């Protein structure tokens, strides 16, 4: 796949995934198109070499794998991890708010949102509703409203003459409730619920719960004079989820190791959930694969010792307007290849050995690499790599594609980097 074709395919993936629930739905659609079969955690698993399966937990996390020609005890797991969630504004359980004739939505900030980027955007709504069926059972439905139904409005400069000099300061409780309409807030929210219920195929009174977030309805697109950029929402970290999915779907040649992708929810809020990277999901799935192929008491520990994990999350590209915020010799550039992320405080899991393994893969794939280290006097972010390494004891490297505008409603990465990361992942999976 050419660089631009890969970038356009990423745009299609982004547009299909306005929420982590929809990201898993789109991933599953692609997996099933390649012959992957679903497994339920409640069932007994029978696995054979070459079999391709996926498991969904919590509707927003998915693990997919191809069983190797040898047992994991002999050949290990090749794990590729990423996350499906992105910072945004989530609806509160009682979202009907407003004053002075305006109907608004009560929202809570999810993750490290770059708050000002949510102002004056055309916002839709997407996520999951839980509905009661006719027989009293609960069912989950995905919903999305792609038209601009909400907007967080700015204050005119005439009423804040110093905003351009002193900066925009937003109070999360006071300033982020978006406009939904005019009139009574309860009535406006009731109308919204009718729209969501119609999509779910039930009456509004049948909605028993929801996990809904706002998103910018502007489609992802290629940008720049020569289409060298991708502009879109949720690049962090759907770029990695997309690349992992593409790599596993196309990795059809038989190999000894069992190839695994693990796409987790809740990374942006610390991963501490039943379906997050700090929970037992990955360990549960890997242990059950071992149990189905070589059920001896020490088999799982032996399989982990033979395994490797690539944790892929987006990386900070050097910003031309803020060069002083970067470590001069570790400032990745857009379009120049994947980034190996290192932090000796273990905010990233990379060490010399795991970095060397990834560099060998990139060299074999003829893909250039870059390095990122946070300035020594600045705090460093983290990702799922250290969590997975600490929970499982698996050798791990943290990598990512370079990007700008991280945690904005509209982020930016390099078109060429999309294909290059997928090439290294494809080499990893053989």
C-alpha positions as CSV (number, residue, x, y, z in Angstrom):
1,X,0.0,0.0,0.0
2,X,1.4,3.4,-1.0
3,X,1.9,6.2,1.6
4,X,-1.1,8.1,0.5
5,X,-3.3,5.0,0.2
6,X,-2.4,4.0,3.7
7,X,-3.1,7.6,5.0
8,X,-6.5,7.6,3.2
9,X,-7.3,4.2,4.8
10,X,-6.5,5.7,8.2
11,X,-8.9,8.6,7.5
12,X,-11.6,6.1,6.8
13,X,-10.8,4.3,10.1
14,X,-10.9,7.6,12.0
15,X,-14.3,8.6,10.5
16,X,-15.7,5.2,11.4
17,X,-14.6,5.6,15.0
18,X,-15.9,8.7,16.8
19,X,-15.8,6.8,20.1
20,X,-13.8,3.9,21.5
21,X,-16.8,1.7,21.1
22,X,-17.0,2.5,17.4
23,X,-13.2,2.0,17.1
24,X,-13.7,-1.6,18.3
25,X,-16.6,-2.1,15.9
26,X,-14.6,-0.9,12.9
27,X,-11.6,-3.1,14.0
28,X,-13.9,-6.1,14.4
29,X,-15.4,-5.4,10.9
30,X,-11.9,-5.5,9.4
31,X,-10.9,-8.6,11.4
32,X,-14.1,-10.5,10.4
33,X,-13.4,-9.5,6.7
34,X,-10.1,-11.3,7.0
35,X,-11.7,-14.4,8.5
36,X,-11.2,-13.8,12.3
37,X,-13.9,-15.5,14.4
38,X,-15.2,-14.2,17.7
39,X,-14.6,-15.9,21.0
40,X,-16.6,-15.4,24.2
41,X,-14.8,-15.3,27.5
42,X,-17.6,-17.3,29.1
43,X,-17.1,-20.3,26.7
44,X,-14.4,-23.0,26.6
45,X,-11.8,-22.3,23.9
46,X,-10.5,-24.9,21.4
47,X,-7.6,-23.5,19.4
48,X,-5.7,-24.9,16.5
49,X,-2.5,-23.7,14.8
50,X,-3.3,-20.9,12.3
51,X,-6.7,-20.2,13.8
52,X,-7.6,-16.5,13.9
53,X,-9.9,-15.1,16.7
54,X,-10.8,-12.0,18.6
55,X,-12.3,-11.3,22.0
56,X,-14.1,-8.1,23.0
57,X,-14.4,-6.9,26.6
58,X,-16.5,-3.9,27.7
59,X,-17.4,-3.1,24.1
60,X,-14.4,-0.7,23.8
61,X,-11.4,-3.1,24.2
62,X,-10.5,-5.9,21.8
63,X,-7.7,-8.5,21.6
64,X,-7.2,-10.5,18.4
65,X,-4.7,-13.2,17.6
66,X,-3.5,-15.8,15.1
67,X,-2.4,-19.0,16.8
68,X,1.2,-19.9,15.9
69,X,2.4,-23.1,14.4
70,X,4.2,-23.9,17.7
71,X,2.8,-23.5,21.2
72,X,3.5,-20.2,23.0
73,X,5.7,-22.2,25.4
74,X,8.1,-22.9,22.5
75,X,7.7,-19.8,20.3
76,X,6.2,-17.1,22.6
77,X,3.8,-14.4,21.8
78,X,4.4,-11.4,19.6
79,X,2.2,-8.8,21.2
80,X,1.3,-5.4,19.7
81,X,-0.5,-3.0,22.1
82,X,-2.4,0.3,21.5
83,X,-5.4,2.1,22.9
84,X,-8.9,3.0,21.5
85,X,-9.8,5.9,23.7
86,X,-9.0,9.6,23.2
87,X,-9.5,12.7,25.4
88,X,-13.0,14.3,25.0
89,X,-16.1,15.6,26.8
90,X,-18.4,12.9,28.2
91,X,-22.0,13.4,29.2
92,X,-22.8,13.3,32.9
93,X,-25.5,10.9,34.1
94,X,-28.0,13.8,34.4
95,X,-27.0,15.9,31.4
96,X,-29.9,18.4,31.2
97,X,-28.5,21.8,32.2
98,X,-28.9,25.4,31.1
99,X,-30.0,28.9,32.0
100,X,-31.4,32.1,30.5
101,X,-33.4,30.2,27.8
102,X,-30.5,28.1,26.7
103,X,-30.5,24.3,26.8
104,X,-27.1,22.8,27.4
105,X,-25.4,19.5,28.1
106,X,-23.6,18.8,31.4
107,X,-20.2,17.3,30.5
108,X,-17.2,15.8,32.3
109,X,-13.7,16.0,31.0
110,X,-12.3,12.6,30.0
111,X,-8.5,12.5,30.0
112,X,-6.0,15.2,29.3
113,X,-8.1,17.4,27.1
114,X,-6.6,20.4,25.4
115,X,-9.6,22.4,26.5
116,X,-9.5,25.5,24.3
117,X,-9.6,23.3,21.1
118,X,-13.2,22.3,22.0
119,X,-14.4,25.9,21.8
120,X,-16.4,26.9,18.6
121,X,-16.4,23.4,17.1
122,X,-19.3,21.6,15.5
123,X,-19.9,18.7,17.8
124,X,-21.8,15.4,17.3
125,X,-22.4,12.7,19.9
126,X,-21.4,9.1,19.9
127,X,-21.0,6.1,22.1
128,X,-23.0,3.3,23.7
129,X,-26.5,3.0,25.2
130,X,-27.7,0.1,27.3
131,X,-31.4,-0.7,26.6
132,X,-33.9,-3.1,28.2
133,X,-35.3,-5.6,25.7
134,X,-38.9,-6.8,25.7
135,X,-37.9,-9.9,27.8
136,X,-36.2,-7.7,30.5
137,X,-32.6,-8.5,29.4
138,X,-30.2,-5.7,28.8
139,X,-28.5,-5.1,25.4
140,X,-25.8,-2.8,24.2
141,X,-26.3,-0.6,21.2
142,X,-23.9,1.8,19.5
143,X,-25.2,5.2,18.5
144,X,-23.8,8.3,16.7
145,X,-25.2,11.6,15.7
146,X,-23.0,12.9,12.9
147,X,-24.6,16.3,12.5
148,X,-23.5,19.3,14.7
149,X,-26.0,19.3,17.5
150,X,-23.8,21.0,20.1
151,X,-21.2,23.7,20.5
152,X,-19.0,25.1,23.3
153,X,-19.2,28.8,22.6
154,X,-16.4,31.3,23.1
155,X,-16.8,34.7,24.8
156,X,-16.5,37.7,22.4
157,X,-13.2,39.6,22.6
158,X,-15.3,42.7,23.3
159,X,-16.1,41.2,26.7
160,X,-12.6,40.0,27.4
161,X,-10.1,42.4,25.9
162,X,-7.1,40.8,27.4
163,X,-7.7,37.2,26.2
164,X,-5.1,37.4,23.4
165,X,-2.4,38.7,25.8
166,X,-3.2,36.7,28.9
167,X,-4.5,33.5,27.3
168,X,-7.9,31.7,27.4
169,X,-8.5,30.2,30.8
170,X,-11.5,27.7,30.9
171,X,-13.1,26.4,34.1
172,X,-14.1,22.8,33.4
173,X,-17.3,23.1,35.3
174,X,-18.4,26.6,34.3
175,X,-17.2,27.1,30.7
176,X,-17.5,23.8,28.9
177,X,-21.2,23.0,28.9
178,X,-22.1,23.1,25.2
179,X,-25.3,24.6,23.8
180,X,-27.8,22.0,22.7
181,X,-30.7,24.4,21.8
182,X,-33.1,27.0,23.0
183,X,-35.8,26.5,25.6
184,X,-36.2,24.1,28.5
185,X,-33.1,21.9,29.1
186,X,-35.2,18.9,30.1
187,X,-37.3,19.1,26.9
188,X,-34.2,19.5,24.7
189,X,-32.5,16.5,26.3
190,X,-35.7,14.5,25.9
191,X,-35.7,15.2,22.2
192,X,-32.0,14.1,22.1
193,X,-32.9,10.9,23.9
194,X,-35.6,10.2,21.3
195,X,-33.0,10.5,18.5
196,X,-30.7,8.1,20.3
197,X,-33.5,5.7,21.1
198,X,-34.6,5.6,17.5
199,X,-31.1,4.7,16.4
200,X,-31.0,1.9,19.1
201,X,-34.4,0.7,17.9
202,X,-36.2,1.1,21.2
203,X,-38.5,3.6,23.0
204,X,-36.6,6.3,25.0
205,X,-38.0,4.8,28.3
206,X,-36.0,1.6,27.5
207,X,-32.6,3.3,27.8
208,X,-31.2,2.2,31.1
209,X,-27.6,3.5,30.8
210,X,-25.2,5.3,28.5
211,X,-21.5,6.1,27.8
212,X,-21.7,9.0,25.4
213,X,-19.1,11.6,24.3
214,X,-18.9,14.6,22.0
215,X,-16.7,14.7,18.9
216,X,-15.9,17.1,16.2
217,X,-18.0,16.1,13.1
218,X,-15.3,17.4,10.6
219,X,-14.1,14.4,8.6
220,X,-10.4,13.3,8.7
221,X,-8.6,14.5,5.6
222,X,-5.2,14.7,4.0
223,X,-3.7,18.2,4.2
224,X,-0.7,20.3,3.3
225,X,0.4,21.5,-0.1
226,X,1.5,18.0,-1.1
227,X,-0.9,16.0,1.1
228,X,1.9,15.3,3.5
229,X,-0.2,15.6,6.6
230,X,-3.3,13.9,8.0
231,X,-5.7,16.2,9.8
232,X,-8.3,14.5,12.1
233,X,-9.6,13.8,15.5
234,X,-8.4,10.9,17.7
235,X,-5.1,10.3,15.9
236,X,-3.9,9.6,19.5
237,X,-4.1,6.7,19.5
238,X,-6.2,5.4,16.6
239,X,-3.2,5.7,14.3
240,X,-1.6,2.9,16.3
241,X,-4.8,0.9,16.5
242,X,-5.2,1.2,12.8
243,X,-1.6,0.1,12.0
244,X,-1.9,-2.8,14.4
245,X,-5.1,-4.0,12.8
246,X,-3.7,-3.7,9.3
247,X,-0.6,-5.6,10.3
248,X,-2.5,-8.5,11.9
249,X,-5.0,-8.8,9.1
250,X,-2.3,-9.0,6.4
251,X,0.0,-11.3,8.4
252,X,-1.4,-14.5,6.9
253,X,1.9,-16.5,6.4
254,X,2.4,-19.3,9.0
255,X,4.9,-18.5,11.7
256,X,5.9,-20.3,14.9
257,X,4.9,-17.5,17.3
258,X,1.3,-16.5,18.2
259,X,0.7,-13.0,16.9
260,X,-1.5,-10.7,19.1
261,X,-2.9,-7.2,19.0
262,X,-4.4,-5.7,22.2
263,X,-6.3,-2.5,21.8
264,X,-7.4,-1.1,25.2
265,X,-9.9,1.4,26.5
266,X,-9.2,3.8,29.3
267,X,-5.5,4.6,28.6
268,X,-6.1,8.3,28.7
269,X,-7.4,8.0,32.3
270,X,-4.7,5.7,33.7
271,X,-5.8,2.2,32.3
272,X,-7.1,1.0,35.7
273,X,-10.3,-0.8,34.7
274,X,-11.5,-4.3,33.9
275,X,-10.9,-3.6,30.2
276,X,-7.9,-1.3,30.5
277,X,-4.2,-2.3,30.2
278,X,-3.8,-2.2,34.0
279,X,-6.6,-4.8,34.3
280,X,-6.4,-8.6,33.7
281,X,-7.7,-8.6,30.1
282,X,-4.5,-9.3,28.3
283,X,-3.2,-11.8,30.9
284,X,-6.5,-13.6,30.8
285,X,-6.4,-14.0,27.0
286,X,-2.8,-15.0,26.8
287,X,-3.2,-17.5,29.7
288,X,-6.2,-19.1,28.0
289,X,-4.3,-19.5,24.7
290,X,-1.5,-21.2,26.6
291,X,-4.1,-23.4,28.4
292,X,-5.6,-24.4,25.1
293,X,-2.3,-25.4,23.6
294,X,0.0,-26.6,26.4
295,X,-1.8,-26.9,29.8
296,X,1.1,-27.5,32.1
297,X,1.6,-25.7,35.5
298,X,4.6,-23.7,34.3
299,X,3.5,-23.1,30.7
300,X,2.3,-19.6,31.0
301,X,5.4,-18.2,32.7
302,X,7.6,-20.0,30.1
303,X,5.5,-18.5,27.3
304,X,5.8,-15.0,28.7
305,X,9.6,-15.4,29.0
306,X,9.7,-16.3,25.3
307,X,7.5,-13.3,24.3
308,X,7.9,-9.6,23.3
309,X,5.6,-6.6,23.3
310,X,5.5,-3.5,21.2
311,X,3.5,-0.8,22.9
312,X,2.5,1.8,20.3
313,X,1.2,5.2,21.2
314,X,1.7,8.5,19.5
315,X,4.9,10.5,20.0
316,X,5.6,14.3,20.2
317,X,7.0,15.7,17.0
318,X,9.2,18.7,17.2
319,X,7.1,21.9,17.0
320,X,8.6,24.6,14.8
321,X,7.1,27.4,17.0
322,X,8.0,25.9,20.3
323,X,11.5,24.4,19.7
324,X,12.5,25.3,23.3
325,X,10.0,22.7,24.6
326,X,12.0,19.8,23.1
327,X,15.2,18.0,23.8
328,X,17.4,19.2,20.9
329,X,18.9,15.8,19.9
330,X,15.7,13.9,20.4
331,X,13.2,15.9,18.4
332,X,11.3,13.7,15.9
333,X,10.1,15.2,12.7
334,X,6.9,14.5,10.7
335,X,7.4,12.2,7.7
336,X,10.7,10.8,9.0
337,X,9.6,7.5,10.4
338,X,8.5,5.8,13.7
339,X,9.8,7.0,17.0
340,X,11.4,5.0,19.8
341,X,10.4,6.5,23.1
342,X,12.7,6.3,26.1
343,X,12.5,7.5,29.7
344,X,14.8,6.2,32.5
345,X,12.1,6.9,35.1
346,X,10.2,4.1,33.4
347,X,7.4,6.3,32.1
348,X,8.2,4.3,28.9
349,X,9.2,0.6,29.0
350,X,12.0,0.9,26.5
351,X,15.5,-0.3,27.4
352,X,18.6,-0.9,25.4
353,X,17.6,-4.5,24.5
354,X,14.0,-3.8,23.5
355,X,15.0,-0.8,21.5
356,X,17.6,-2.8,19.7
357,X,15.0,-5.4,18.7
358,X,12.7,-2.7,17.3
359,X,15.6,-1.1,15.4
360,X,16.5,-4.5,13.9
361,X,12.9,-4.8,12.7
362,X,12.9,-1.3,11.2
363,X,16.2,-1.9,9.4
364,X,14.8,-5.2,7.9
365,X,11.7,-3.3,6.8
366,X,13.9,-0.5,5.4
367,X,12.1,2.1,7.5
368,X,14.0,5.0,9.2
369,X,13.6,5.5,13.0
370,X,13.8,8.5,15.3
371,X,14.3,8.9,19.0
372,X,12.3,10.8,21.6
373,X,13.3,11.8,25.1
374,X,11.4,14.4,27.1
375,X,13.5,17.4,28.2
376,X,15.1,16.5,31.5
377,X,13.4,19.5,33.2
378,X,9.9,18.6,32.0
379,X,7.5,15.9,33.1
380,X,7.1,12.9,30.8
381,X,3.8,11.3,29.9
382,X,3.3,7.6,29.9
383,X,1.3,4.9,28.1
384,X,0.4,1.2,28.3
385,X,4.0,-0.1,27.8
386,X,5.2,0.2,31.5
387,X,1.9,-1.2,32.7
388,X,2.0,-4.3,30.5
389,X,5.7,-4.9,31.3
390,X,5.0,-4.6,35.1
391,X,2.0,-6.8,35.1
392,X,3.3,-9.6,32.8
393,X,7.0,-9.3,33.1
394,X,7.2,-9.2,29.3
395,X,10.0,-7.5,27.4
396,X,8.6,-4.3,26.0
397,X,9.5,-1.3,23.8
398,X,7.5,1.9,23.6
399,X,7.2,3.4,20.1
400,X,4.8,5.8,18.3
401,X,4.2,7.9,15.2
402,X,5.3,11.6,15.5
403,X,2.4,14.1,15.7
404,X,1.5,17.7,16.5
405,X,-1.5,19.1,18.3
406,X,-1.7,16.0,20.6
407,X,-5.0,15.9,22.6
408,X,-6.6,18.6,20.5
409,X,-10.0,18.0,18.8
410,X,-8.1,18.1,15.5
411,X,-4.6,16.5,15.5
412,X,-2.0,16.3,12.9
413,X,0.5,13.6,11.8
414,X,2.6,12.9,8.7
415,X,1.0,10.9,5.8
416,X,4.2,9.0,5.1
417,X,4.6,7.9,8.8
418,X,1.3,6.0,8.6
419,X,2.6,3.5,6.1
420,X,6.1,3.3,7.6
421,X,4.7,2.2,11.0
422,X,2.5,-0.4,9.4
423,X,5.6,-1.7,7.5
424,X,7.5,-2.3,10.7
425,X,4.5,-3.9,12.4
426,X,4.1,-6.2,9.3
427,X,7.8,-7.2,9.6
428,X,7.3,-7.9,13.3
429,X,4.4,-10.3,12.5
430,X,6.4,-12.0,9.8
